[in-house]
Amino acid sequence: MGAVRPGSVLAQSNPIIACDLEVVTATDRSAVLTWTTRTPDAAGRLLPVATDGEVRLIPADSPRAPIQVWASGARTPFHYAQVDGLEPGRRYRFEAWSQGVRAQPAPSLITHLPDSPELLGEFTTLVPPPGRLLRTVALANDVHYGEDVSGLVVGDLPPGFRQEPGLPPYPEVMLTAMLDDLRRPDRDAGILLLAGDLTSEATPAETRGVRAHLDAWGTASADYLAVRGNHDRPHTGTDYRDCPAVPGADNAHFDCWAQEFGPRQQPVEHDLGGLRLIGLDTSELDGSGGTIERPQLDRVRETLRDEPDRPTLVFGHHPVTVESGLTNTAGPGFVLNRRDSAELQALYERSPGVFLHHSGHTHRNRRTRPDAACAVEFLEVAAVKEYPGGYSLARIYEGGYMLNFYKTRTEQARRWSTLTRGEYFGLFPDYTLGTFADRNHVVPRDFSGLR
């Protein structure tokens, strides 16, 4: 058999299993890979085990074997490797290793698609749009600040996940990790757009708490913009009576979100060096579906009509398209209602400057087709609060934009993201991660007029 190499499986009393390999991100010059190392205990249960990590890589057209391009001596079960210095538009062969064991693709449909990087062992970096990089916009949603059980759909089903004792609440862990990421030089986001469900139930404590975290990071209406989701809607009950009542509501609804972020069904508008940002409140007064009430829709119509060709990014909690309604697990009633969706997309047809509509709510990465003849990308971004646990960056160049999804990378965030892979009886990655192209792509547009 030959000599056993130190660190190999055969050299271990408890063998190491390196699994859940995912090529999360590929930009023009970098790639992010994640994987987990586990070992069986006496009962045969696979438990996380801390090991070293290594990535080997070579251009795919090279006859040589991949060589080490990244290594970490910091031992962890939850590996996050960012490889920099790559060439745009180049195909690479890669391998990820821990303690002499090669990491295997995650056991999900997405990572076993015929063209998936994990199955092929190859990925291709993006070719950025032409011209200068003008600015970077972060897109995020679904923090659920105040939530203590993740993954529930109806009642106590499917089985949910709780934070380990002694660790901070997971919404705070994941929000803090994202905010830390966005200030780092390799992300360098100029503004953060939060598309709803910042809180779990919009209590006074939750709305104040999430606002305090955001304000410690940046300035509202300058560094970040936020709109509400269905979890942030006005609520009834004595727990909310310290908040203002909603005028004209049939029952006593109290709007704690309004105290911290603004009144309901009001759009958010912001100019970013000529780039127009519009945030929509798509929450219903009661329920999880989406609506845009007439005064807000009229305001958006006036805004777009005044400058229809101005580059515009729109964000709101509920997805818009028929395709999204048919493919999300909760069905068509979970997205923006058909009347408002049709009217909004008709506005986009007459406003060629609108190029991207960012949504949350479904907790998945997915692009869907418009229902109207508009050149708008309808993008759903996975949740901050659970697997895959992250955000997207839209890097806007003079000749278009590059879109990339990133997982957050603190140790506690990686631990929680790995645990919540088990949501929906272990099927959660199939639904939420999205294809490599959903997470990483380039769209040509003319942004040369932006400052």
N, C-alpha and C positions, 0 to 999 in steps of 0.2 A: 504493500500500500504506500510505502514511502513515509518520510518524516511528516509529523503533524505540525503545521505552522502555529505559533503562539497566537491566541485570539480566535482561532478557527472554531467551528462548531464542535469538531471532535475533541478539541482541547478543553471544552467546558464541561463541568459537572452538570450544570444546568444549561443546555444549549441556548444560544441567542437566536431569536427570530426577528429579522428586520422586515417590516411590513408597512402597509398603508402608504407606499410611495406615490406622491403626486407632484407633477410639474405644474405648479400653481400659476406661475407668472413667467412670461417671456416678453421683454421689451426689445428695443433695438440693440442694447448693449449688455443686458443682464438677464438672469433667469433665477427663479426661486424654486427650490425643491424642498419638500417636507416628507418625513417618514417617522416611524415609531419603532423602538426596540422593546421586545418583550422576552420573558423567559417563563417556562412553566414552573409552578410551585409543586409541592408534594402531591397535591390533589389533581394536578394536570391543568389548573387554571393558568391562563396566560396573563402575567402581571407586568407592568412597565418596569424596565430595568435600565439604569443609566449606563451609557457606553460612550465611546468616542464617535466621531462622524467624519466622513470623507466623501468628496465628490471627485470623480475622474471624468475627463471630457476630452474630446478631440474633434476637429472638423470631420464630418461624415465621409468626405471624399479622401481622407487620409488612410493609408494602409496600416498605420501604426495602431497599437492598442491605446485606449484612453489613458491619459496621464492625470496625476493629481493636480487639481486646480483650486481646491478648497479643502481645508481640514480644520477641525476644532478639537482641542484637547479637553475642553470643558464638557464633562460627561453629563448626559441627559438622556431620558427616554424619548424626548419630544424634539426631534431634529428639524432645524430650519437652516437651510444653506442658501445663501445668496452668492451667485457667481457673477462677478463683474468683468469688464474688459472684453466682452465678446464683440463680434463684428455684425453689423446690420445685415439682414437677409441671408445669413449663413446657417446651414444645417449642421447640427452637432450630434455626435453619439455620446452618450453619457451613462454613468453608473454611479450609484450611491452605495456606500459601504459603512458598516459599523462593526468594529471588533472582528474584522476578517469575514463578515457575512454580508453578502450583497442584498440590498433592499429589493423587495418584490412589490409589484403594483398593488394598490389598494383593491380589495375584492368587490369592486363596484362595476356597474355597467359602463359608466363614463370612462373609467380608466382601462376598459377592455374593448372599447370601440376599435374598429380596424385601423383607424388613423390616429389613435391616441398616442401621445409621446411615451406614456408609461409602457404600453404594449410593444411599441416599436423600439424603444430605447433610443429614440432620436427626437429632437425638436428643432424648429427653425425660428431664429430671431426675426423680429419684425423689421420692416423698412420704414423709417419715420417719414412723415409727410415732408415735402420740400419747404425750405425757408427756415426762418428763425423760430425757436421756441418762444412763445409769447407769454404763456402763463399756464399754471397747473391748478386744476380744480378737483377737489376731493368730493366724492359722492358716497354717502353713507345713510343708513337707516336701521330701524328696529334695534334700539338699545334696550328697551323694556326695563328701564331703571326702576328698581323696587320689586321686581319679580324674584321669586325664590324657588320656583320649580320650572324647569325648561322642558319643552317638548310635549306639553299637554295640548290636546285638541278638544275633546269633549269630556267634561268631568275629570276623572283621574286616568283617562286613557288617551293615547297609549301611555305606558309607564314613563314617568318623567325622571329628570335628573336634578339632583341637588348638589350644591357646592360642598366640598369636603370641609369637615369641622375645622375651625381655626383659621380658615382662609377668608379674605374679604368677599362680599357678595359678588357673584359672577358678573352682573351687569356693570358694576364699578370696575372690576378687573378688565373687562373687555373694552369699556369706554376709555379708561385710562391708557390702555395699551395702544388704542387707535390714535388718541391725541398725542401720545409720545412719538408714535411713528411719523405723524404728519409734519412734525417740526424737524425731523432729521434731514441732513443734507441730501441723502439719496431719495427722499420723497419730496420735500420742499414744496408742500402745497400752499398756494396763495390764498385759498379760501375753501371753507368746508360747507357743503350743502347737505342738510339733514332732512331726509324725506319721511319724517313721521315715525310714530311709535317710540318716541324718546322715553316715555314712561310706561309702566305696567297698567296703572289705573288712574293716572292723573290726580292723585291725592295732593294735598298741599305740600306734604313732605317730599313726595317724588318730584313734583315740578320744581320746587325750590332746590332740591338736591342736584338734579341734572343741570339746572341753570348755573349753579355754583361751580360745578365741574367745568362747564363750557367757559364761564367767565374767568376762571383761573387760567385757562389756556389762551383765550383771545377775547376780542371785543365783538359783541353782537352787532350785526349789520355792517361789519367791516371784515372781520376774520371768519365769521360763520353766520349762516342764515338757516332758520329752522321753520318747518311747517308741521302741522299736527297730523297724526294718523288716527285710526279708529280707537286705539288704546288711550289716546290723549283727549278724547271727546268729553264734553260735559257729562257729569254723573249725577245721580240722585242719591239721597241718603244723608244722615246726620254727619258723617265723616267729612262732608264737603261743604258744610254750611258756612265756613269762614270765607268761602270764595263767592264771587258775584253770581247772581242768578241770571239765567239766559232769558232775555225778554221774549214774551210771546209763546214760550214753550208750554205744552199742555200740562206737563208735570213740572215739579220744581227741580230743574237741572242747574247744577252749580259748575261754573267754568273756572277751574283752578289754573288751567293752561293759560287762559287769557291774562291772568295776573302777571305771568312771567314772560310770555312770548307774543301776546296780541290776541285780538278778538277773533271769534270763529268766522269761517267763510270769508276771510279777507286775504287777497293775494299779497305776497311779498315781492317787491320789485327792487332791483339793485343794478347799478352800472359798474362794470369792472373794466375800465379802460376801453369802453366802446362795446364790450360784451354785455348783452342784456341778460339778466337772470330773473326768472319769474318763478316764484314758489306758489303752489296751489294748496288750499285747504280742501281736501276731498272727503273729509269725514262726515258721516251722517250724525244726526243728533242721537239716534239709537241704532245700534247694529254695526256689523263689520263691513258692509258694502260701501261703495263710494258714490259720492254725488258732488256736483258743483252747482250751488244755488244761483239763481238768475242774476242777482246783483254782481256776484263775483265773476260770472261768465261774461257779463256785459263789460265789466272793467277790463278783463283780459282782451276782449274784442277791440275795445278802444285803443289799448296799448299797442297791440299788434297792427292795427289799421294805420296808426300814425306813422310807424316806421316798419313796413312789412319786410324790408330786405335786411334789416339790422340783425347781425348774428345773435341768436337767442337760444339759451338753454333753459328748459322748463323742468321743474321737479315737483312731485307730489306723491302722496303715499300710495294711492291705488293705481295698479296697472290699467291700461287704457284699451288694449286691443281685444278683438274677438279671440284671437289665438291664445292670448294669455288667459282669458276666461275659460277656454276649453281645455287647457293643459295644466292649470294649477289644481291642487288636490281638493280644494273646496268648491270648485265649479264657477260658472259664470256670475253667480250672485256675489262673488267675493271681490270682483273688480269694479271699476267705474261703470255706472249704469249705461245702457246702450244709448239712451237719448243724449246724455251729456258727452259720452265718448264720440258719437257721430258729430255733434256740434263742434267739439273741440278740434277734431281732426279736420273738419271743414275750414276752421279758422287757420289751421296749419297749411292747408292747400293754398290759401290766399296770402300766406306769409312765408315766402321761401327762405327767410332768414332763420327760421326755427330749424335746428339741426339735431337736437337731442332732447328726449323726454325721459327723465330718470324717475323710476318708481321703486318702492320697497314692497312690504306687505306679504309677499309670497316667500320670503326668506331664501331666494334662489338667485343664481346668476343665469340670466336668459335674455336673449334678444328675440322680439316677436315682430311680425310683419304688420305694417299699417293697414288699415281697412280703407283708406282713402289714397288718392294720388298725391301723397306728400313725401318729400325726401327727408323724413325724420327717422332717426333711430330710436326705437322704443326699448329701453334697457331696464331690466330688473336687476337689482344688486342684492347679494346675499346679506343676511343680518350681521350686525356687529356682535350680537350677544351670544352666539352659539356657532357650532361648526357650519361653514368653514371659518367663520369669525373674521370679518375684515371689511374692506372698503374698496372702491375703485378710484383710480386717478385718470382724469381726462387731461392729457398734455396737449395743449392747443398750439399748433404751429401756423405759420403764414399760409401753408397749403393744405391744412386738414388737422385732424386730431388722432392721437394714439390713446387707446383705452386699455387699461390693465387693472385686473383685480389682484389685491394683495391680502394675504392673511396677516393678522397682527402677530408680533414676534416676541413679546416678553415671555418669560418662563411660565408664569401663571396663566397667561392667555393660551399658550400652546397646550398646557395641561388640560384646561377646560375644553378647548376645541376638540382635543383627542377624545375626551370622555363623551362629549355630545355627538360624536360620530354614531353612537348607539341609539340615537333617537329614532322613532318610527320603527322599532324592532330591528334596528341596524340598517334600515333602508335609506336613512337620511342623506348620505352622500350621493345616492343615485338621483335624488331630486334636487339637491341644493347646489352642488359644486358647479354644475354647468359644463358645457364642452370647453375644450381649450380655446376654440374660436370665439365662444361667447365671452370668455374672460379676457382675451387678448386679441385685439384687432386694430386696424387703421382705417379711417374713413377720410377720403379726400374732400376738402371744401376750401373755399376761398375766404381766408381770414386776413387778407393782406391789409384791410382797412383798420384792423384793431391796433390800438396803441400798445 
